[in-house]
Amino acid sequence: MLVVSGTSRAENRKDLARQCCQPRVPLRLTTQRSGLALDSALWRKYWQPCRAFFEVDLRLVQRLNRLKKAWLNVLQHPADRLCHMTYCWRYFGLLHHAMRIAIEEPRRPDPLSAIRRIVGFETLLLEAVGEVGTAACAVASRNPVFLLGQLAVDPTMPTPRHVPLLMPSGQEDLYYHYRQLQISGTPAQRVLVSPAVDLPRRADSFIPLDRFTRLVSERADPYWKTRARLLARRILAPLLDARREATATEPGPTCILDLGAGTGELLAKAWTYLARMKGALPQASFHFVDANPPAFGRSFGLARERAGVTHVEWTTADYRALVDDDQWLRKSGPFGWVFACRVLDNASNFMIEPIEPDDSDGLSLNCLPHRCLAPHSQPDGIRCLRVSTVRRQARGGTIYPQFSLRDYFRGMLILQSRSLDVARDEAWHLPVRRFNPAALITPSGRSLLAQLMKVSGAVIIEDVDAQPEHLRQHRAQFGLAGTAAVFCTGDGFRTEANHFVVTSPGWVGGLRGERLW
Ligand SMILES: C[S@@+](CC[C@H](N)C(=O)[O-])C[C@H]1O[C@@H](n2cnc3c(N)ncnc32)[C@H](O)[C@@H]1O
């Protein structure tokens, strides 16, 4: 187990924040035993692979030189929005014109190397020494795609959704937005971390991500308090009431299983809120399961046990494999409740696809940054940007209507298909994110919910991708006799995620929402 003390985390953050201001292009961040190593390249060296494509054309060389100037300005004036605007204009201009010239002048040498460098600019590969998995990351204050998202609304909450996909230079693999970690105070310096889109490599990609997190951060998910309060009010309180009514006496000790627990703080905090709402609670023990081991200073229950919680246990395992193991379930259960919060969506699928804009998007080519951010279009031009991070349903999944990033996503498609064909049509390409039904199926092909309901009173799911139809389809496939399910809505709360409870029919009475079966 990697043990990191508070002091070394502070030092790691300070050291990284200092390196993140350097006028070198970052390439790779490697987590070592208790520190971090950042590899970077001089500007000239980074762009070396584009020389054959660029150097026969003075226009591209000039564009690159102007991007360098804008990049240096952003490094020197990280809070200056005018510098951000010029930088984004230059970056997206280089990207757009490089792709255009690659199509118009097919005899030019090696366009893909040039596009690869531009798309992967200011994107790092994240690795852990001695581990196979790779993730990606970007330093928010210098990544042009992130800064573009920040430009559009003022003031805006920084979110990793501004950069929905990353493709580090030299790779053809995509990485999807996951979390931001703050590494310095004022001005705030954040690193966006992204796991692999490719499902066979996804689980391993959480390893460097977890190592990096524990080396720089004591903090859990910034939204966990709100989420925990919502869970307690919306789901746990009615379930507890149902349990009290059913037993007619105060329920006995209970064990709660949390799959994909992260730091475990969500469950712990939800339990604390429940105690505040309901007064005395039955004695409880917590069993946390996560693919990554718990970390001192971050994970609940390692340092000391909390009031009302009799016992805390951590198991490091894949949640689907564990739930497949009948012996383990019998030995560790029965459980009062099982949580699966924000873990199923770690298996979601991502595809860049053509998207039909809505009439309400009022879309024109002017939303492309190389057009609307040109100095002569200011100040109104900035309003043409379409970089919303509000989720929208499309093509059976979710998109963010970030049409201004069209060329960025096209560049990724070109690199994946090794063909410029995709850039020839007029379609608007965006990433679509979809629930993966395999998240609810164990490795031996059984239903995760059926397995859990054999040993627990209720399964509580919080998920950003699961929709009611996904649970209904799962039931149609596996039966789930003797269970009931509720999609929890209609109680005045709205969050990004959907909440579902699968339990026995007698327990659903107090839950507000739509009965799925
Ligand atoms: C977004 S965090 C959610 C943490 C917590 N449940 C919450 O809602 O705040 C997802 C967690 O799932 C874990 N995870 C991802 N895939 C997993 C798997 N196959 N088995 C177990 N844990 C997994 C990750 O390590 C991470 O800690």
The ligand as an SDF file (V2000), in Angstrom:
LIG
                    3D

 27 29  0  0  0  0  0  0  0  0999 V2000
  -16.5190    8.2210   -9.1920 C   0  0  0  0  0  0  0  0  0  0  0  0
  -15.8150    7.2500   -7.9410 S   0  0  0  0  0  0  0  0  0  0  0  0
  -17.2360    7.0700   -6.8990 C   0  0  0  0  0  0  0  0  0  0  0  0
  -16.8920    7.0070   -5.4380 C   0  0  0  0  0  0  0  0  0  0  0  0
  -18.1140    6.9640   -4.5220 C   0  0  0  0  0  0  0  0  0  0  0  0
  -18.9190    5.7810   -4.7150 N   0  0  0  0  0  0  0  0  0  0  0  0
  -18.9490    8.1830   -4.7500 C   0  0  0  0  0  0  0  0  0  0  0  0
  -20.0200    8.0570   -5.3180 O   0  0  0  0  0  0  0  0  0  0  0  0
  -18.5160    9.2680   -4.3470 O   0  0  0  0  0  0  0  0  0  0  0  0
  -15.7040    5.6980   -8.7220 C   0  0  0  0  0  0  0  0  0  0  0  0
  -14.9140    4.6840   -7.9290 C   0  0  0  0  0  0  0  0  0  0  0  0
  -15.1310    3.4210   -8.5180 O   0  0  0  0  0  0  0  0  0  0  0  0
  -13.9150    2.7050   -8.4830 C   0  0  0  0  0  0  0  0  0  0  0  0
  -14.0050    1.6740   -9.5190 N   0  0  0  0  0  0  0  0  0  0  0  0
  -13.9790    1.8510  -10.8630 C   0  0  0  0  0  0  0  0  0  0  0  0
  -14.1320    0.6610  -11.4790 N   0  0  0  0  0  0  0  0  0  0  0  0
  -14.2590   -0.2550  -10.5040 C   0  0  0  0  0  0  0  0  0  0  0  0
  -14.4320   -1.6610  -10.5010 C   0  0  0  0  0  0  0  0  0  0  0  0
  -14.5360   -2.3420  -11.6500 N   0  0  0  0  0  0  0  0  0  0  0  0
  -14.5190   -2.3010   -9.3150 N   0  0  0  0  0  0  0  0  0  0  0  0
  -14.4270   -1.6170   -8.1540 C   0  0  0  0  0  0  0  0  0  0  0  0
  -14.2600   -0.2840   -8.0950 N   0  0  0  0  0  0  0  0  0  0  0  0
  -14.1820    0.3840   -9.2500 C   0  0  0  0  0  0  0  0  0  0  0  0
  -12.8570    3.7420   -8.7310 C   0  0  0  0  0  0  0  0  0  0  0  0
  -11.6030    3.3010   -8.2190 O   0  0  0  0  0  0  0  0  0  0  0  0
  -13.4260    4.9300   -7.9590 C   0  0  0  0  0  0  0  0  0  0  0  0
  -12.9290    4.9590   -6.6580 O   0  0  0  0  0  0  0  0  0  0  0  0
  1  2  1  0
  2  3  1  0
  2 10  1  0
  3  4  1  0
  4  5  1  0
  5  6  1  0
  5  7  1  0
  7  8  2  0
  7  9  1  0
 10 11  1  0
 11 12  1  0
 11 26  1  0
 12 13  1  0
 13 14  1  0
 13 24  1  0
 14 15  1  0
 14 23  1  0
 15 16  2  0
 16 17  1  0
 17 18  1  0
 17 23  2  0
 18 19  1  0
 18 20  2  0
 20 21  1  0
 21 22  2  0
 22 23  1  0
 24 25  1  0
 24 26  1  0
 26 27  1  0
M  CHG  2   2   1   9  -1
M  END
$$$$
